[in-house]
Amino acid sequence: MANIVAIVGRPNVGKSTLFNRLIEKRQAIMDDMPGVTRDRHYGYAEWCGKFFTVIDTGGYVTGSEDKFESEIRKQVKLAIDEASAVIFMVDIRDGLTGFDKEFANVLRISKKPVFIAANKTDTPDKSIMSNEFYGLGLDAEIFPVSAENGSGTGELLDAVIQVFPSEGQEDPDAGIPRIAIVGRPNVGKSSFLNSLLGTERSIVTDEAGTTRDAIHSYYKMFGKNFILIDTAGVRKKGKVKDDVEFYSVLRSLRALEESDVCIIVIDAERGVESQDVNLISLAQRQGKGMVIMVNKWDLVEKDSKTADKYRKLIMEKIAPIDYIPVIFASVLNKQRIFQVMEKAVEVYGNKTKKIPTSQLNDIMLREIEHYPPPSMKGKHIQIKYITQVTARFPSFAFFCNLPQYIQGSYERFLENKLREHFTFEGVPVRLIFRKK
């Protein structure tokens, strides 16, 4: 059984600040505005040789008119069910509130080991104020802590790790391929993730910007494990309205950087916009595998040629990138959503493919013999040997006598031949010319 700690409590008590401190990264978005965190957010931590998963959750409140509150409560309860220990965060400055008492009833029903963290105890004289929280009536020890400066968190963790069933695993995600779902706001990224997983992993509403943090989930296909990352919608800098959205966009771009394959989700009704092109260009520069998913295809009036015309239009807008597969899907109708995942897995295979040197030379040197590089300045260029080099995406070294005279058009010819013979659909290919 895994070691899992859920950090729970009402809004704005410092859950995300403690989460970031425990995992030693600024992974969760922090802001003075209540309700910034909405979905469950996972990270990994270590204390005294024990490794554990930490779950950051949204603030739990009842009786609110906010459309997200009921969804956040579901996410919090799922986190508690999953956890082997619960850190219940309260605010020492506000004292014991009605929301704290209500939430204590939820924890009492769960029967999970609970540790009360009385946060914002910035000075030793405030510690005595934490005794007020014994009024919650929970069978739990109270720890005065400051998530901001770290005081008291060591004593809290010393107690938490005592209930762990095992030593834990240092990094359970190591070596697992990552697939990021990216795109503009409100194109259906979270709905797509929930449909794949068959559970409400991410909160879904009609409001753009519902997802804020990058949400990681495990997914299994063809007997292999993958990590799916749902991201916040990325819009133009000029349209980013506040700090929370700014940091949401940063987390999305970081998720793209850390991924192996990106599923670029496009709204079929709106088509490819400049921000979609920017995301594709960024993924291409960083050597990511890509699949374009045209969502809401059920809303488009179509005939037998609509898909081909739409695909051609996409390729014109993202030119000269022409190797990305395009799949027309509808998350609402569950139309071709698993085909999108199959293609993403296939693209990952293309990205990690290794071509034997003998096979590479047999095929490519024959092609070069049929169509040799054009002479430059009266000098004859000879390519003598080819090998695949170790890199984040398929990269090939061509050894020749005059690498500086290889022209761009001939480089594209070689890339096209590599794609034709070895199938690198969905991934960039890099050619390096070296002197032999």
Buried (B, 14 or more C-beta within 10 A) or exposed (E): EBBBBBBBBBBBBBBBBBBBBBBEEBBBBBBEEBBBBBBBBBBBBBBEEBBBBBBBBBBBBEEBEEEBBEBBBBBBBBBBEBBBBBBBBBBBEBBBEEBBEBBBEBBBEBEBBBBBBBBBBBEEEBBEBBEBBEEBEBEBEBBBBBBBEEBBBEEBBEBBBEEBEEEBBEEBBEEBBBBBBBBBBBBBBBBBBBBBBEEBBBBBBEEBBBBBBBBBBBBEBEEEEBBBBBBBBBBEEEEBEEBBBEBBBBBBBBBBEBBBBBBBBBBBEEBBBEBBBEBBEBBBEBBBBBBBBBBBBBEBEEEEEBBEEBBEEBBEBBEEBEBBBBBBBBBBEEBBBEBBBBBBBBBBBBBBBEBEEEEBBEBBBEBBEEEEBEEEEEEEBEBEBBBBEEEEBBBBBBBBEBBEBBEEEBBEBBBBBBBEBBEBBBBBBBBEBEEB
